[in-house]
Amino acid sequence: MRENYRNELKAIKAEVVDIGRLVIEMSRDATVSLVEGDVDLAERVITADDDLDTRTLALEERTLETIATQFPVARDLRLLYSLAHINIHMERMGDLAVNIAKATRRTAERTGPRTLYDLIRAQGNLVHRVLEAMLEAFETSDLELAYKLEEMDEPIDHLFKQFFRELSRLQEEEEIEWASSMVLASRYLERIADHAVDIGERLVYMVTGEFEAFDESFGDEGESPAS
């Protein structure tokens, strides 16, 4: 009986890892779609969110059922609550990837300064690195790597601020309208990375039982949900 319980804990964690891989793919594809004006790729990201929502909801129900039927305590209870918490972050990162894909719809027929495309591409590459590191830290319980996530997030924040400096140089109304969608996309990329940092924070708690707040706060969302 307890062997089945242990296997269930491993299966729940493995599903979180698989969901994380889907989120990484969605985030990467959304960024590529925006930079390359690839509406078809953007639509695939938007469609993938249905699968993500289904899986995160199923995982939430599975976690709650395990807690209700197995009465976990101490480390196991902390593990299950942490996995449920991380699952929420995964779902929200997927929503942000969808928001970026929807920005592709708005901007694909227009062109703007190459500088802003380059900033989005650079930011997307950095976000991808953070997400890969986040998932590796989670999968292997690597606390050292979890602590590094906040440091890895800093250049992403700087690139987001640089967007506003570039925006102030634009003069034509069409350029400004186009750039506003790009700035929002940059903000969504920044928030995806922030969620990854928050997952790192939860990982530390999951492994050590000690809650250590990183600088990023979960409550300051600053994003509109995908619809």
N, C-alpha and C positions, 0 to 999 in steps of 0.2 A: 504493500500500500504506500509506504513512504518512498519506495523507489519510483513509483508512478508520480508521486508528488514532486520529487527531485527532477524527474524528466520533464514535468510540466513547467517548472521554473526555468529550466534550460531552454525549452521550446518558446516560452514567452520572450525571453531575452533574445533568442535567435530571430524572432519575428520583428522585434524592435530594430535589430541590425539590418534586416532586409528592407524594412520601411525606410530606414536611414539611407540605404543605397538608392531607393526610388527617389527620395527627396534630393539627393545629390544630383541624380540624372536630370530631374525636373529643373533644378536651379541652373545647371550648366546649359541645358537646352534652351531655357528661357532667355538666358543672356546671349547665347549665340543667335537666337532668332531676332533679338533686338538689334544687335550689331549688324547682322547681315540682312535685315529686313525680310526674314524668312517666315511668312505668315503660316505656311503649312506646318513648320516645326512648332510655331507658337500654338497652333490648334492642337497638336499632339500633347503639348504640355497641359493645356486646359482640359483635354479629355482624360489625361492620366490622373488628374485630381479626383475624379470620381472613384477610381481604384484606391487612391490614397485614403480618401474619406471612409470608404467601406472597410479598409483594413485597420485604420486607426480606431474606428468605432468597435469593430470586432475584438480588437486587442483590449480596449477598455473593458468591454463586457467580460472577456476571458479573465482579465486580472481581478475584477470584482468578484467573479464567481470563485476563483481560487481563494481569495481572502475569506469569502463567506463560508466556504465548505471545508477548508483546510486549517483554518484558525492559526495562521502563521504568527510567530512572535519574533522579537529581537531582530536579528540580521535579515531573516527572510521577509518579515513584514516591511522593514526598511527598503529591501530590494523591490518588492512589489509596488509599494507606494512611489518609489523613485522611477520605476519603469512606466507607471501610469503618468507621472509628471513629465517624463521625457517624451512620451507618446503625444502629449498635448503640444509640446514644442515642435515635434515633427510635423504635425498637422498644420500648424500655423506657418511653418516654413514653406510647406507646399502651397498654402494660400498666397504667400508672397511671391512665389515663383509664377503662379497664375497671374498675379497682378502685373508682373513684368511682361509675361506673354501678351496680356491685353494691351500693354503699352506698344507692343510690336504692331498690333492691329492699327493703332492710331498713327504710327509714325512710318510705317513701311513704304507709303507712297511719297514720302518727303525725304529730303536730304538736308543735312545740317553740317556744321563745322566738323571737320575730321577730328579735331581735338576732343570733342565730347564723345565721339565713338571710341576713341583711344582710351579715354578715361573709364568708360563703361567696360571695355574689354579688360583693362588692367584690374579694375575692381572685381570683375567677375572671376578672373584668375585667382585673385587673392582669397575671395570667398570660397572658391572650390578647394583651395589648400586648407582653409580653416575647417570646412566640412569633412574633408578626408581625415584630417587630424582628429577631429571630434569623434568620428566614428571609430577610428583606430583606438583612441583612448578608451572609448566605451567598451568596445569588443574585448580589449585586453586588460581592462581596469588599470590603465597606465596613468597614475596620478601625476607624474612629472609632465607628461604630455598635456594632461587636462589643465594644469596650471599655465602652460604656455599659450593656451588658446587666447587669453586676454591680450597678451603681447602681440599675437598674430593678428588680432582684430584692429589694432591701432592704425596701421596704414590704410585700412579700408575707411575708417572714419575721416582720415585726412583727405582721401580722394573725394569723399562726399562733399567736404567743405570746399575743395577746389572747384567743384562744379559751379558753385555760386559765384566764384570769382570769374569763371569763364562766361557764365550767364550775363554778368554785368557788362560784358563787352559786346553783346549782341545789340543790333540796332533795328533790324527789320521786324515787323510784327509777326510775320510767318515764322521766322527763325525763333522768336521768343516762344510762340505757341508750341512749336515742335520741341524746343529745349525744355519746356515745363514738363512734358511727358517723360523726357529723359532724366530730369532731376528726380522725379517721383520714382523712376526705376532704380536710380542710384540709391535713393532712400530705402527701397525695398531690399536691395542687396545688402545694405548696411544692417538692416534689421534681421535678415537671415543669419548674418554672422553673429549678431547679438544673441540670437536664440542658441546658436552653437556654443557660445561662451556660457550661457545659462545652463546648458546641458553639462558642460564641463564642471560647473559649480555643483550641480546635482550629483554628478559622478563622485566627486570628492566626498559628499555626504553619504552616498550609497556604500562606499568602500570603508570609510573611517568612522561614520556615525557622528562626525563633527561637521556642523554647518559653517562654512566659511564664505561669506558674501564677497563676490568679485565686485568690481566697480559698476558693471552694467546691471541695471535693474529690470526685472521682468515686467513690472507694471507699466512702464513708460513705453507703450506700444508705438504710437505715432503712425499707425498704418490703417488703411481702410481694408476690411475683409474682402476676400474674393467672393464674387457672386456667381 
